[in-house]
Amino acid sequence: MKHLLNYKENKICANLRFQRNLRHLRSIICIVFCLLNMNSFAQSTPEAPSLEFVCELKVKLKPPYVVGDTPHGMRRIIPIIGGSFEGPKMKGEILDGGADWQIVRKDGVAELEAHYQIKTDDGVIIYIKNTGLRVATPEVAARIGRGEAVSPSEYYFRAIPKFEAPQGKYEWMNNAIFICKGIRNPDNVAIQVWKVN
């Protein structure tokens, strides 16, 4: 009888050890699965598109026509009267006759919509519509408005230019997305343009 009890006790202990080892093994499998899953998620993060520099425009402006407060915000129109542009594949002049139609919102953010045209050094006229935002504190916006030199790190000035070019050398511009960074200088606005690849 004692032998039978010892056998049952040993079997119960072995069973308990087996259950404990099984739980331990399940925990290890769960941890390994989680780690593999995290690694697979990290590897599946999409690669960001690359950017290709196109050109820098230096846009000359006249003082704004201020319409004043409208239902949409404070409206002003800034005439574009010329300038130049240059990049690896193109260069030329900015033609007189465009403008930037701006709305300054109640929060001080300027919504920009510029329409103008450039002429390449080989005689091609390309139309540009550029929409974007300039975000600055009231103090920085006032300094820019007074024509002071303000570091671009003090404000956010980004936009999306859309180009319309005739058939030929520059028609590639019709079939791509572009982004640009704006820098307000005392005597011009520098617009640095990249193509999204």
C-alpha positions, 0 to 999 in steps of 0.5 A: 500500500505504501508503495502504491501511495509513493507511486501516486505521489511521484506521479502527481509531482511529475505531473505538476512539474510537467504543468509548470514546465509547460506554462514556462514553455508557453511564456517563452513561445509567447515572448518569442512570437511578440519579438518576431512580430515587432521585428516583422512590423519594423521591417514592413514600415514603408520607405519614404519617397525621396526628394530631388532638388528642382530649382530655387526661385527668387521672387520679387514683390510689390507691397500688398494691396490690403482688402481688410477683414472679410468673412474668410479672414484678412485678405491681401494681394501681393503682386509678383513683379519679377525675379529669377530661378535656377536649378540643375535642369532649368533656369530663367526669369520670373515674369511680371504679372502674377500675385499671391492671394493671401488670407490671414486667419484669425489664428494668424496663419497665412494661407497662400495661393500664388499664381504666376509664370516663369520663362526658361532661358530657352524661351519656354513659359511655364505657369505655376499655382502654389498653395501653402501655409506660413505659420509664425507667432504674431511677433515674428509675422510683424518682423517679416511684415516690417521687412526685417531679416528673420531666420527661417527656423522662426516660422513654418513656410511650406507649399505645394507648387503645381506646374503647367508646361507645354509639350517638350523639354519641360512637360515632365513637370506636368506629371509629378508632385512637388513641394517647396520651402519658402524663405522670406528675405527683406528683398525677395521670397526664396522658393526652394522646390523639390520633386517627390520621387 
